[in-house]
């Protein structure tokens, strides 16, 4: 009976929405990096599944519905981008060049870490697109013959870390320019980081949305090249 209940699509869907709503309410009252709604919802769902011995596959029957919305939500980020299109044209050269350098350094660092820790070929190739939004990351991982499940976990973890640590790091390094803030959050934390950028302002949200697409393109170019040069794959 309990297994049938948790296997119902409504269970995973409702559990995801409720935990996130609770996280939002907590974050509204306690404005701290560690009260990020996505972080809270992720930890809460893991704890609930473990405490009640609920198989992940049961939860994911409904949870996958939320996952299917990643693509449309990413496309919807184009709305704030359209509204601040003049900023994109004005900063086009600096935006593209900075994202290109960041993507190259990120892939090189990823390759060096994989080599240093002795990761297997599958694991190494799977973690390369960690700063690319899920829909694009899975495509990159597939083309590089990585494991998509590992890629998704790493992408989500990167997004959560960016959302939690993004604001404190921007404040620590005194990065106050809204364009730079948006590029940093979106280029590192993809859609999750963009959510944090939108909270900072419309300009930050628009620039973060832009950086998602540009970062994805850069990773398509750099990831296979760096993997071949440093790891020999």
N, CA, C and O of each residue as an XYZ file, in Angstrom:
932
protein
N       0.837     -1.208      0.000
C       0.000      0.000      0.000
C       0.879      1.268      0.000
O       0.686      2.176     -0.808
N       1.845      1.298      0.928
C       2.730      2.460      1.028
C       3.577      2.600     -0.231
O       3.819      3.707     -0.712
N       4.026      1.458     -0.760
C       4.849      1.484     -1.972
C       4.051      2.015     -3.160
O       4.577      2.760     -3.987
N       2.786      1.629     -3.239
C       1.908      2.106     -4.319
C       1.660      3.605     -4.189
O       1.588      4.322     -5.187
N       1.532      4.064     -2.955
C       1.281      5.486     -2.706
C       2.480      6.329     -3.155
O       2.316      7.354     -3.816
N       3.679      5.885     -2.788
C       4.877      6.661     -3.135
C       5.223      6.555     -4.613
O       5.941      7.398     -5.150
N       4.705      5.508     -5.276
C       4.968      5.351     -6.710
C       4.014      6.183     -7.560
O       4.190      6.294     -8.774
N       3.010      6.764     -6.922
C       2.067      7.615     -7.645
C       2.772      8.905     -8.054
O       3.492      9.485     -7.241
N       2.586      9.371     -9.293
C       3.258     10.607     -9.750
C       3.019     11.813     -8.852
O       3.875     12.690     -8.740
N       1.849     11.854     -8.210
C       1.531     12.997     -7.353
C       2.452     13.074     -6.137
O       2.722     14.163     -5.631
N       2.936     11.916     -5.666
C       3.775     11.907     -4.473
C       5.060     12.706     -4.709
O       5.356     13.636     -3.959
N       5.810     12.353     -5.731
C       7.059     13.049     -6.019
C       6.831     14.504     -6.373
O       7.603     15.376     -5.975
N       5.762     14.770     -7.128
C       5.462     16.139     -7.543
C       5.116     17.014     -6.348
O       5.665     18.105     -6.191
N       4.207     16.539     -5.508
C       3.760     17.312     -4.338
C       4.899     17.472     -3.336
O       5.081     18.551     -2.771
N       5.669     16.398     -3.112
C       6.782     16.472     -2.157
C       7.800     17.520     -2.598
O       8.303     18.285     -1.774
N       8.101     17.556     -3.879
C       9.069     18.527     -4.399
C       8.574     19.949     -4.215
O       9.314     20.816     -3.750
N       7.325     20.186     -4.579
C       6.758     21.536     -4.491
C       6.646     21.993     -3.042
O       6.974     23.136     -2.722
N       6.181     21.102     -2.165
C       5.990     21.480     -0.757
C       7.313     21.800     -0.066
O       7.421     22.797      0.647
N       8.323     20.946     -0.281
C       9.617     21.193      0.366
C      10.240     22.487     -0.144
O      10.870     23.222      0.617
N      10.063     22.763     -1.427
C      10.613     24.001     -1.972
C       9.873     25.210     -1.410
O      10.496     26.226     -1.100
N       8.547     25.114     -1.274
C       7.769     26.225     -0.719
C       8.161     26.496      0.723
O       8.253     27.650      1.143
N       8.392     25.431      1.480
C       8.848     25.601      2.868
C      10.222     26.280      2.876
O      10.491     27.159      3.695
N      11.082     25.855      1.950
C      12.398     26.474      1.842
C      12.320     27.953      1.509
O      13.085     28.756      2.044
N      11.391     28.318      0.619
C      11.197     29.726      0.257
C      10.751     30.535      1.473
O      11.240     31.640      1.709
N       9.816     29.972      2.243
C       9.321     30.678      3.435
C      10.434     30.874      4.468
O      10.550     31.938      5.078
N      11.243     29.842      4.653
C      12.370     29.952      5.592
C      13.353     31.010      5.112
O      13.857     31.804      5.906
N      13.627     31.018      3.800
C      14.573     31.970      3.233
C      14.062     33.408      3.336
O      14.851     34.343      3.466
N      12.743     33.580      3.276
C      12.162     34.918      3.412
C      12.361     35.474      4.820
O      12.507     36.682      5.009
N      12.363     34.582      5.799
C      12.520     35.007      7.193
C      13.975     35.032      7.652
O      14.352     35.823      8.516
N      14.786     34.155      7.060
C      16.198     34.079      7.431
C      17.030     34.206      6.164
O      17.281     33.211      5.485
N      17.455     35.411      5.842
C      18.193     35.673      4.603
C      19.664     35.313      4.774
O      20.507     36.182      4.996
N      19.957     34.029      4.668
C      21.322     33.555      4.773
C      21.616     32.628      3.589
O      20.696     32.008      3.057
N      22.898     32.522      3.164
C      23.242     31.643      2.039
C      22.814     30.196      2.265
O      22.388     29.519      1.329
N      22.926     29.720      3.511
C      22.602     28.319      3.790
C      21.098     28.043      3.867
O      20.695     26.889      4.007
N      20.262     29.081      3.778
C      18.813     28.863      3.761
C      18.265     28.911      2.335
O      17.073     29.136      2.128
N      19.138     28.700      1.362
C      18.703     28.661     -0.035
C      17.588     27.627     -0.210
O      17.749     26.490      0.233
N      16.459     27.981     -0.843
C      15.327     27.068     -0.978
C      15.667     25.762     -1.692
O      15.192     24.696     -1.301
N      16.487     25.845     -2.737
C      16.853     24.633     -3.476
C      17.686     23.703     -2.611
O      17.490     22.488     -2.635
N      18.614     24.265     -1.846
C      19.430     23.451     -0.937
C      18.553     22.794      0.113
O      18.699     21.606      0.401
N      17.635     23.575      0.688
C      16.738     23.029      1.713
C      15.879     21.904      1.142
O      15.762     20.839      1.749
N      15.276     22.140     -0.029
C      14.399     21.139     -0.635
C      15.164     19.861     -0.957
O      14.658     18.760     -0.740
N      16.379     20.004     -1.473
C      17.195     18.831     -1.815
C      17.496     17.991     -0.579
O      17.316     16.773     -0.586
N      17.956     18.656      0.486
C      18.294     17.939      1.715
C      17.052     17.330      2.370
O      17.094     16.211      2.882
N      15.951     18.079      2.345
C      14.711     17.594      2.957
C      14.196     16.345      2.246
O      13.773     15.391      2.898
N      14.230     16.345      0.920
C      13.759     15.191      0.157
C      14.647     13.977      0.410
O      14.149     12.862      0.566
N      15.962     14.192      0.449
C      16.892     13.082      0.727
C      16.608     12.478      2.094
O      16.557     11.256      2.237
N      16.423     13.327      3.097
C      16.159     12.844      4.457
C      14.847     12.075      4.521
O      14.774     11.021      5.153
N      13.808     12.594      3.869
C      12.493     11.925      3.872
C      12.577     10.558      3.199
O      12.028      9.579      3.704
N      13.259     10.493      2.066
C      13.389      9.214      1.359
C      14.159      8.193      2.201
O      13.822      7.010      2.218
N      15.196      8.667      2.900
C      15.989      7.744      3.724
C      15.219      7.290      4.967
O      15.239      6.112      5.322
N      14.544      8.232      5.620
C      13.827      7.899      6.858
C      12.696      6.909      6.622
O      12.479      6.002      7.425
N      11.985      7.083      5.531
C      10.831      6.225      5.267
C      11.139      5.110      4.267
O      10.239      4.412      3.800
N      12.425      4.955      3.946
C      12.873      3.863      3.053
C      12.090      3.866      1.734
O      11.619      2.830      1.267
N      11.971      5.041      1.163
C      11.253      5.199     -0.101
C      12.256      5.102     -1.251
O      13.210      5.879     -1.290
N      12.072      4.184     -2.172
C      13.000      4.059     -3.304
C      13.014      5.335     -4.150
O      11.978      5.958     -4.383
N      14.195      5.701     -4.594
C      14.311      6.916     -5.401
C      13.479      6.811     -6.669
O      12.898      7.800     -7.114
N      13.415      5.608     -7.259
C      12.660      5.445     -8.497
C      11.178      5.750     -8.281
O      10.502      6.216     -9.198
N      10.663      5.486     -7.060
C       9.267      5.829     -6.756
C       9.084      7.341     -6.740
O       8.144      7.875     -7.329
N      10.009      8.028     -6.047
C       9.933      9.488     -5.985
C      10.051     10.100     -7.371
O       9.342     11.052     -7.695
N      10.942      9.560     -8.186
C      11.250     10.184     -9.473
C      10.115     10.037    -10.480
O      10.109     10.731    -11.496
N       9.167      9.161    -10.228
C       8.004      9.059    -11.122
C       7.313     10.414    -11.217
O       6.931     10.854    -12.301
N       7.156     11.069    -10.067
C       6.563     12.412    -10.060
C       7.601     13.504    -10.145
O       7.355     14.560    -10.726
N       8.780     13.250     -9.557
C       9.833     14.252     -9.586
C      10.314     14.557    -10.986
O      10.792     15.658    -11.258
N      10.189     13.578    -11.885
C      10.629     13.787    -13.270
C       9.803     14.848    -13.981
O      10.256     15.448    -14.956
N       8.580     15.078    -13.486
C       7.734     16.111    -14.083
C       8.392     17.477    -13.907
O       8.402     18.298    -14.824
N       8.943     17.707    -12.708
C       9.672     18.952    -12.450
C      10.919     19.017    -13.327
O      11.260     20.068    -13.870
N      11.583     17.890    -13.452
C      12.808     17.827    -14.249
C      12.537     18.178    -15.717
O      13.373     18.788    -16.384
N      11.360     17.785    -16.209
C      11.008     18.061    -17.610
C      10.789     19.546    -17.868
O      10.764     19.984    -19.018
N      10.631     20.312    -16.805
C      10.395     21.748    -16.950
C      11.691     22.548    -17.049
O      11.659     23.765    -17.231
N      12.834     21.862    -16.929
C      14.122     22.560    -16.977
C      14.311     23.261    -18.320
O      14.711     24.423    -18.379
N      14.012     22.528    -19.402
C      14.164     23.110    -20.737
C      13.325     24.357    -20.939
O      13.870     25.403    -21.291
N      11.996     24.282    -20.724
C      11.147     25.471    -20.892
C      11.533     26.622    -19.973
O      11.465     27.783    -20.375
N      11.939     26.312    -18.738
C      12.309     27.383    -17.810
C      13.579     28.080    -18.270
O      13.728     29.289    -18.092
N      14.499     27.318    -18.863
C      15.729     27.921    -19.385
C      15.420     28.862    -20.544
O      15.990     29.948    -20.646
N      14.505     28.427    -21.418
C      14.101     29.270    -22.544
C      13.415     30.534    -22.045
O      13.585     31.608    -22.623
N      12.639     30.406    -20.969
C      11.915     31.560    -20.422
C      12.858     32.630    -19.900
O      12.467     33.788    -19.753
N      14.102     32.249    -19.618
C      15.078     33.232    -19.149
C      15.415     34.252    -20.233
O      16.047     35.272    -19.958
N      14.995     33.976    -21.456
C      15.220     34.912    -22.549
C      14.396     36.181    -22.423
O      14.705     37.180    -23.072
N      13.349     36.164    -21.599
C      12.492     37.342    -21.430
C      13.258     38.511    -20.802
O      13.265     39.605    -21.366
N      13.912     38.301    -19.627
C      14.690     39.433    -19.080
C      15.863     39.805    -19.985
O      16.298     40.957    -19.992
N      16.376     38.841    -20.746
C      17.467     39.140    -21.674
C      16.994     40.086    -22.767
O      17.708     41.016    -23.140
N      15.797     39.849    -23.278
C      15.230     40.702    -24.324
C      15.028     42.135    -23.815
O      15.251     43.106    -24.539
N      14.603     42.240    -22.563
C      14.316     43.555    -21.991
C      15.585     44.384    -21.750
O      15.526     45.609    -21.648
N      16.714     43.707    -21.662
C      17.972     44.440    -21.437
C      18.941     44.179    -22.598
O      20.156     44.117    -22.410
N      18.385     44.033    -23.779
C      19.186     43.706    -24.960
C      20.243     44.777    -25.249
O      21.313     44.471    -25.775
N      19.939     46.024    -24.906
C      20.888     47.107    -25.154
C      22.176     46.917    -24.362
O      23.255     47.283    -24.826
N      22.061     46.340    -23.161
C      23.258     46.075    -22.361
C      24.118     44.992    -23.000
O      25.347     45.061    -22.980
N      23.449     43.993    -23.566
C      24.177     42.904    -24.195
C      24.988     43.417    -25.379
O      26.138     43.017    -25.562
N      24.400     44.299    -26.185
C      25.113     44.843    -27.340
C      26.286     45.711    -26.901
O      27.354     45.688    -27.514
N      26.077     46.471    -25.840
C      27.109     47.386    -25.371
C      28.312     46.641    -24.786
O      29.452     47.086    -24.925
N      28.051     45.508    -24.132
C      29.116     44.760    -23.463
C      29.439     43.452    -24.182
O      30.052     42.564    -23.590
N      29.041     43.320    -25.435
C      29.175     42.044    -26.142
C      30.597     41.496    -26.131
O      30.818     40.326    -25.817
N      31.556     42.345    -26.475
C      32.948     41.872    -26.573
C      33.481     41.396    -25.223
O      34.077     40.323    -25.132
N      33.269     42.188    -24.183
C      33.779     41.813    -22.862
C      33.055     40.578    -22.314
O      33.659     39.755    -21.627
N      31.753     40.453    -22.621
C      30.976     39.316    -22.141
C      31.487     38.016    -22.766
O      31.768     37.047    -22.061
N      31.601     38.008    -24.082
C      32.025     36.794    -24.781
C      33.454     36.411    -24.418
O      33.741     35.237    -24.184
N      34.349     37.392    -24.368
C      35.747     37.098    -24.060
C      35.914     36.588    -22.637
O      36.672     35.648    -22.398
N      35.213     37.201    -21.692
C      35.343     36.775    -20.288
C      34.783     35.376    -20.078
O      35.364     34.577    -19.344
N      33.652     35.075    -20.722
C      33.070     33.743    -20.593
C      33.967     32.699    -21.255
O      34.105     31.584    -20.751
N      34.573     33.062    -22.383
C      35.478     32.128    -23.079
C      36.677     31.785    -22.199
O      37.044     30.617    -22.070
N      37.279     32.800    -21.599
C      38.434     32.570    -20.720
C      38.021     31.730    -19.508
O      38.724     30.795    -19.121
N      36.869     32.076    -18.912
C      36.392     31.344    -17.738
C      36.113     29.880    -18.068
O      36.469     28.989    -17.297
N      35.475     29.633    -19.215
C      35.153     28.259    -19.616
C      36.426     27.456    -19.871
O      36.515     26.288    -19.492
N      37.405     28.082    -20.511
C      38.668     27.393    -20.793
C      39.383     27.041    -19.490
O      39.817     25.903    -19.308
N      39.505     28.007    -18.588
C      40.165     27.746    -17.310
C      39.410     26.709    -16.489
O      40.018     25.880    -15.813
N      38.080     26.760    -16.553
C      37.254     25.816    -15.799
C      37.463     24.390    -16.294
O      37.605     23.467    -15.491
N      37.482     24.208    -17.609
C      37.680     22.866    -18.156
C      39.095     22.352    -17.867
O      39.284     21.167    -17.592
N      40.082     23.245    -17.931
C      41.455     22.844    -17.616
C      41.566     22.415    -16.156
O      42.182     21.394    -15.850
N      40.973     23.192    -15.260
C      41.000     22.862    -13.831
C      40.281     21.543    -13.567
O      40.740     20.730    -12.764
N      39.152     21.331    -14.246
C      38.411     20.083    -14.098
C      39.262     18.892    -14.520
O      39.304     17.872    -13.833
N      39.935     19.031    -15.651
C      40.794     17.956    -16.156
C      41.952     17.671    -15.204
O      42.277     16.511    -14.951
N      42.571     18.718    -14.681
C      43.692     18.551    -13.758
C      43.244     17.888    -12.456
O      43.951     17.042    -11.908
N      42.068     18.276    -11.967
C      41.525     17.653    -10.744
C      41.216     16.184    -10.975
O      41.504     15.343    -10.124
N      40.628     15.874    -12.131
C      40.311     14.478    -12.459
C      41.581     13.638    -12.530
O      41.614     12.492    -12.080
N      42.623     14.230    -13.103
C      43.903     13.524    -13.221
C      44.572     13.364    -11.864
O      45.127     12.308    -11.563
N      44.522     14.408    -11.044
C      45.159     14.380     -9.724
C      44.514     13.334     -8.812
O      45.206     12.619     -8.089
N      43.170     13.252     -8.855
C      42.456     12.323     -7.984
C      42.282     10.936     -8.615
O      41.663     10.051     -8.023
N      42.822     10.759     -9.799
C      42.793      9.442    -10.430
C      41.403      8.952    -10.792
O      41.112      7.764    -10.659
N      40.543      9.852    -11.248
C      39.194      9.452    -11.627
C      39.222      8.583    -12.884
O      40.111      8.710    -13.727
N      38.244      7.713    -12.987
C      38.145      6.860    -14.164
C      37.781      7.697    -15.384
O      37.384      8.856    -15.262
N      37.920      7.101    -16.548
C      37.608      7.813    -17.789
C      36.156      8.258    -17.802
O      35.866      9.402    -18.152
N      35.233      7.370    -17.427
C      33.802      7.705    -17.435
C      33.501      8.852    -16.475
O      32.785      9.791    -16.822
N      34.053      8.768    -15.268
C      33.802      9.820    -14.274
C      34.393     11.145    -14.726
O      33.763     12.193    -14.581
N      35.600     11.100    -15.274
C      36.271     12.329    -15.723
C      35.476     13.034    -16.801
O      35.260     14.244    -16.732
N      35.038     12.279    -17.801
C      34.298     12.877    -18.909
C      32.914     13.355    -18.476
O      32.352     14.272    -19.074
N      32.376     12.734    -17.444
C      31.025     13.079    -16.992
C      30.966     14.389    -16.235
O      29.925     15.046    -16.212
N      32.092     14.787    -15.601
C      32.062     15.997    -14.773
C      32.464     17.254    -15.537
O      32.399     18.352    -14.983
N      32.875     17.120    -16.783
C      33.318     18.284    -17.546
C      32.254     19.376    -17.667
O      32.562     20.541    -17.415
N      31.005     19.045    -18.045
C      30.011     20.117    -18.237
C      29.293     20.533    -16.957
O      28.090     20.794    -16.987
N      30.009     20.600    -15.832
C      29.387     20.868    -14.537
C      28.796     22.268    -14.411
O      27.903     22.491    -13.593
N      29.287     23.218    -15.217
C      28.782     24.594    -15.121
C      27.839     24.945    -16.267
O      27.587     26.118    -16.539
N      27.325     23.917    -16.932
C      26.389     24.119    -18.043
C      25.012     23.654    -17.594
O      24.899     22.665    -16.869
N      23.970     24.349    -18.011
C      22.625     23.984    -17.606
C      22.298     22.549    -18.016
O      22.810     22.060    -19.023
N      21.456     21.879    -17.250
C      21.253     20.430    -17.358
C      20.980     19.947    -18.774
O      21.589     18.977    -19.224
N      20.075     20.608    -19.478
C      19.706     20.150    -20.824
C      20.927     20.111    -21.749
O      21.102     19.156    -22.505
N      21.760     21.135    -21.689
C      22.956     21.196    -22.532
C      24.054     20.271    -21.996
O      24.782     19.652    -22.772
N      24.167     20.181    -20.676
C      25.203     19.349    -20.063
C      25.032     17.878    -20.425
O      26.011     17.177    -20.679
N      23.797     17.418    -20.446
C      23.535     16.021    -20.794
C      23.931     15.744    -22.242
O      24.438     14.666    -22.552
N      23.704     16.711    -23.123
C      24.093     16.552    -24.519
C      25.601     16.489    -24.674
O      26.128     15.670    -25.426
N      26.299     17.378    -23.942
C      27.767     17.389    -23.994
C      28.328     16.083    -23.434
O      29.244     15.496    -24.009
N      27.771     15.634    -22.310
C      28.225     14.394    -21.686
C      28.014     13.205    -22.613
O      28.864     12.320    -22.707
N      26.882     13.192    -23.289
C      26.584     12.089    -24.214
C      27.579     12.069    -25.380
O      28.070     11.004    -25.757
N      27.872     13.222    -25.941
C      28.811     13.304    -27.064
C      30.229     12.920    -26.644
O      30.995     12.397    -27.453
N      30.579     13.177    -25.386
C      31.910     12.832    -24.884
C      31.955     11.415    -24.317
O      32.986     10.964    -23.819
N      30.807     10.715    -24.402
C      30.676      9.332    -23.917
C      30.841      9.245    -22.397
O      31.450      8.312    -21.874
N      30.285     10.238    -21.703
C      30.250     10.203    -20.254
C      28.970      9.554    -19.765
O      28.178      9.048    -20.560
N      28.766      9.568    -18.449
C      27.553      9.003    -17.844
C      26.621     10.153    -17.489
O      26.958     10.984    -16.646
N      25.463     10.209    -18.119
C      24.563     11.344    -17.950
C      24.090     11.500    -16.504
O      23.914     12.619    -16.024
N      23.883     10.370    -15.808
C      23.419     10.439    -14.418
C      24.435     11.142    -13.528
O      24.068     11.933    -12.659
N      25.730     10.844    -13.751
C      26.782     11.519    -12.979
C      26.805     13.003    -13.322
O      26.964     13.853    -12.446
N      26.647     13.299    -14.597
C      26.652     14.694    -15.049
C      25.548     15.495    -14.374
O      25.778     16.613    -13.915
N      24.351     14.922    -14.315
C      23.215     15.625    -13.704
C      23.493     15.933    -12.239
O      23.215     17.038    -11.773
N      24.042     14.960    -11.510
C      24.340     15.162    -10.089
C      25.357     16.284     -9.908
O      25.191     17.144     -9.043
N      26.408     16.275    -10.722
C      27.458     17.287    -10.619
C      26.920     18.665    -10.998
O      27.260     19.663    -10.361
N      26.087     18.722    -12.028
C      25.500     19.991    -12.462
C      24.619     20.584    -11.363
O      24.699     21.778    -11.072
N      23.782     19.750    -10.760
C      22.903     20.224     -9.688
C      23.723     20.696     -8.492
O      23.434     21.739     -7.905
N      24.748     19.920     -8.134
C      25.602     20.292     -7.006
C      26.305     21.624     -7.263
O      26.410     22.463     -6.368
N      26.785     21.809     -8.493
C      27.446     23.069     -8.854
C      26.476     24.237     -8.763
O      26.830     25.307     -8.268
N      25.263     24.033     -9.238
C      24.251     25.090     -9.173
C      23.920     25.479     -7.747
O      23.799     26.663     -7.431
N      23.774     24.478     -6.883
C      23.451     24.750     -5.481
C      24.599     25.491     -4.798
O      24.372     26.452     -4.063
N      25.825     25.044     -5.041
C      26.987     25.704     -4.441
C      27.099     27.156     -4.904
O      27.418     28.050     -4.120
N      26.831     27.372     -6.193
C      26.879     28.741     -6.720
C      25.807     29.606     -6.073
O      26.050     30.764     -5.733
N      24.628     29.036     -5.908
C      23.529     29.780     -5.309
C      23.809     30.112     -3.843
O      23.454     31.187     -3.361
N      24.449     29.178     -3.145
C      24.735     29.376     -1.726
C      25.923     30.308     -1.511
O      25.878     31.192     -0.656
N      26.992     30.108     -2.293
C      28.234     30.852     -2.079
C      28.382     32.076     -2.982
O      29.256     32.912     -2.751
N      27.534     32.188     -4.009
C      27.687     33.260     -4.991
C      27.670     34.650     -4.392
O      28.599     35.430     -4.602
N      26.630     34.966     -3.654
C      26.514     36.311     -3.065
C      27.656     36.632     -2.104
O      28.254     37.704     -2.207
N      27.979     35.720     -1.160
C      29.095     36.030     -0.250
C      30.420     36.255     -0.978
O      31.204     37.118     -0.583
N      30.674     35.484     -2.040
C      31.927     35.646     -2.779
C      31.947     36.955     -3.565
O      32.977     37.625     -3.637
N      30.807     37.317     -4.155
C      30.728     38.595     -4.859
C      30.978     39.754     -3.893
O      31.648     40.730     -4.230
N      30.429     39.626     -2.700
C      30.619     40.664     -1.679
C      32.062     40.679     -1.194
O      32.647     41.744     -0.998
N      32.638     39.486     -1.002
C      34.009     39.375     -0.507
C      35.003     40.038     -1.456
O      35.916     40.740     -1.023
N      34.816     39.806     -2.755
C      35.735     40.356     -3.750
C      35.267     41.704     -4.299
O      35.834     42.230     -5.257
N      34.222     42.251     -3.674
C      33.716     43.593     -3.990
C      33.371     43.740     -5.480
O      33.730     44.725     -6.124
N      32.668     42.735     -6.002
C      32.195     42.784     -7.387
C      30.791     43.367     -7.357
O      29.828     42.662     -7.053
N      30.674     44.632     -7.668
C      29.407     45.348     -7.539
C      28.734     45.642     -8.876
O      27.555     45.995     -8.904
N      29.457     45.505     -9.975
C      28.873     45.778    -11.279
C      27.794     44.738    -11.585
O      28.083     43.543    -11.523
N      26.563     45.143    -11.914
C      25.471     44.187    -12.148
C      25.727     43.253    -13.322
O      25.318     42.093    -13.282
N      26.394     43.733    -14.365
C      26.707     42.877    -15.511
C      27.678     41.781    -15.093
O      27.481     40.612    -15.421
N      28.712     42.156    -14.376
C      29.706     41.185    -13.907
C      29.081     40.184    -12.939
O      29.401     38.996    -12.985
N      28.201     40.650    -12.071
C      27.540     39.755    -11.124
C      26.702     38.711    -11.856
O      26.742     37.525    -11.527
N      25.941     39.168    -12.856
C      25.094     38.250    -13.609
C      25.896     37.223    -14.383
O      25.552     36.041    -14.384
N      26.966     37.661    -15.044
C      27.813     36.757    -15.812
C      28.451     35.713    -14.903
O      28.516     34.534    -15.250
N      28.921     36.153    -13.735
C      29.568     35.239    -12.798
C      28.601     34.168    -12.300
O      28.944     32.986    -12.270
N      27.405     34.573    -11.914
C      26.430     33.627    -11.367
C      25.871     32.690    -12.440
O      25.753     31.486    -12.216
N      25.529     33.245    -13.603
C      24.971     32.422    -14.666
C      25.998     31.527    -15.326
O      25.702     30.390    -15.692
N      27.220     32.051    -15.479
C      28.266     31.276    -16.130
C      28.805     30.156    -15.273
O      29.372     29.194    -15.792
N      28.638     30.266    -13.968
C      29.112     29.220    -13.053
C      27.983     28.302    -12.603
O      28.126     27.079    -12.587
N      26.862     28.909    -12.240
C      25.767     28.128    -11.661
C      24.596     27.888    -12.565
O      23.542     27.452    -12.102
N      24.747     28.165    -13.877
C      23.701     27.953    -14.901
C      22.327     28.440    -14.432
O      22.224     29.550    -13.909
N      21.274     27.643    -14.605
C      19.922     28.111    -14.298
C      19.718     28.404    -12.819
O      19.009     29.344    -12.462
N      20.336     27.604    -11.960
C      20.192     27.828    -10.518
C      20.869     29.136    -10.122
O      20.315     29.920     -9.352
N      22.056     29.364    -10.647
C      22.750     30.613    -10.385
C      22.004     31.806    -10.944
O      22.036     32.896    -10.374
N      21.327     31.591    -12.070
C      20.534     32.663    -12.677
C      19.373     33.050    -11.776
O      18.995     34.219    -11.702
N      18.809     32.054    -11.089
C      17.742     32.355    -10.131
C      18.227     33.299     -9.040
O      17.512     34.216     -8.636
N      19.443     33.069     -8.570
C      20.042     33.949     -7.569
C      20.310     35.327     -8.164
O      20.115     36.346     -7.500
N      20.761     35.353     -9.430
C      21.045     36.627    -10.098
C      19.776     37.455    -10.256
O      19.807     38.674    -10.084
N      18.671     36.810    -10.579
C      17.395     37.516    -10.738
C      16.979     38.181     -9.431
O      16.380     39.256     -9.441
N      17.298     37.539     -8.303
C      16.982     38.125     -7.003
C      17.773     39.407     -6.761
O      17.328     40.290     -6.028
N      18.956     39.503     -7.386
C      19.786     40.696     -7.218
C      19.290     41.857     -8.062
O      19.473     43.017     -7.691
N      18.656     41.552     -9.211
C      18.152     42.612    -10.071
C      17.897     42.133    -11.489
O      18.335     41.049    -11.873
N      17.183     42.949    -12.271
C      16.843     42.571    -13.639
C      18.084     42.463    -14.529
O      18.194     41.546    -15.343
N      18.996     43.390    -14.369
C      20.209     43.355    -15.184
C      21.027     42.105    -14.893
O      21.495     41.433    -15.812
N      21.195     41.797    -13.619
C      21.939     40.594    -13.246
C      21.269     39.348    -13.814
O      21.942     38.450    -14.320
N      19.944     39.296    -13.728
C      19.218     38.138    -14.247
C      19.372     37.992    -15.751
O      19.555     36.884    -16.256
N      19.299     39.108    -16.468
C      19.429     39.077    -17.924
C      20.827     38.632    -18.344
O      20.974     37.816    -19.254
N      21.838     39.161    -17.691
C      23.214     38.784    -18.029
C      23.495     37.326    -17.681
O      24.231     36.642    -18.392
N      22.911     36.857    -16.595
C      23.075     35.449    -16.220
C      22.415     34.543    -17.246
O      22.964     33.501    -17.607
N      21.237     34.939    -17.716
C      20.539     34.160    -18.745
C      21.357     34.096    -20.020
O      21.440     33.050    -20.663
N      21.957     35.210    -20.379
C      22.811     35.248    -21.567
C      24.013     34.327    -21.403
O      24.372     33.597    -22.326
N      24.632     34.363    -20.232
C      25.850     33.582    -20.008
C      25.596     32.084    -20.069
O      26.511     31.318    -20.372
N      24.363     31.649    -19.787
C      24.041     30.221    -19.867
C      24.283     29.696    -21.279
O      24.948     28.679    -21.472
N      23.730     30.409    -22.263
C      23.889     29.970    -23.645
C      25.317     30.077    -24.134
O      25.826     29.159    -24.777
N      25.977     31.202    -23.832
C      27.362     31.401    -24.283
C      28.289     30.389    -23.619
O      29.180     29.841    -24.269
N      28.084     30.140    -22.330
C      28.903     29.162    -21.613
C      28.742     27.769    -22.219
O      29.717     27.034    -22.376
N      27.499     27.416    -22.559
C      27.255     26.121    -23.181
C      28.017     25.954    -24.489
O      28.594     24.900    -24.753
N      28.012     27.005    -25.303
C      28.735     26.968    -26.586
C      30.237     26.812    -26.349
O      30.902     26.036    -27.035
N      30.757     27.542    -25.390
C      32.195     27.472    -25.092
C      32.587     26.085    -24.602
O      33.654     25.578    -24.949
N      31.732     25.479    -23.803
C      32.039     24.138    -23.298
C      32.016     23.102    -24.419
O      32.805     22.157    -24.411
N      31.125     23.277    -25.371
C      31.098     22.366    -26.520
C      32.431     22.415    -27.259
O      32.898     21.399    -27.773
N      33.036     23.589    -27.312
C      34.310     23.766    -28.014
C      35.487     23.277    -27.169
O      36.339     22.528    -27.649
N      35.524     23.710    -25.899
C      36.716     23.482    -25.076
C      36.767     22.109    -24.395
O      37.842     21.522    -24.272
N      35.620     21.598    -23.955
C      35.625     20.357    -23.168
C      36.277     19.180    -23.896
O      37.174     18.556    -23.328
N      35.870     18.847    -25.123
C      36.529     17.723    -25.807
C      38.010     17.979    -26.072
O      38.827     17.064    -25.977
N      38.355     19.218    -26.402
C      39.742     19.566    -26.693
C      40.628     19.405    -25.463
O      41.695     18.796    -25.536
N      40.185     19.951    -24.338
C      40.961     19.861    -23.098
C      41.049     18.404    -22.611
O      42.095     17.961    -22.137
N      39.948     17.679    -22.736
C      39.950     16.271    -22.318
C      40.984     15.468    -23.109
O      41.650     14.588    -22.564
N      41.108     15.780    -24.389
C      42.062     15.074    -25.237
C      43.507     15.482    -24.930
O      44.395     14.631    -24.869
N      43.739     16.785    -24.735
C      45.092     17.271    -24.524
C      45.653     16.902    -23.141
O      46.826     16.546    -23.022
N      44.812     16.986    -22.098
C      45.292     16.754    -20.743
C      45.097     15.315    -20.285
O      45.977     14.732    -19.651
N      43.933     14.742    -20.613
C      43.641     13.389    -20.143
C      43.906     12.314    -21.191
O      43.967     11.126    -20.876
N      44.062     12.747    -22.439
C      44.341     11.787    -23.501
C      43.145     10.987    -23.943
O      43.303      9.912    -24.523
N      41.911     11.501    -23.676
C      40.692     10.773    -24.071
C      40.175     11.304    -25.396
O      39.159     10.824    -25.899
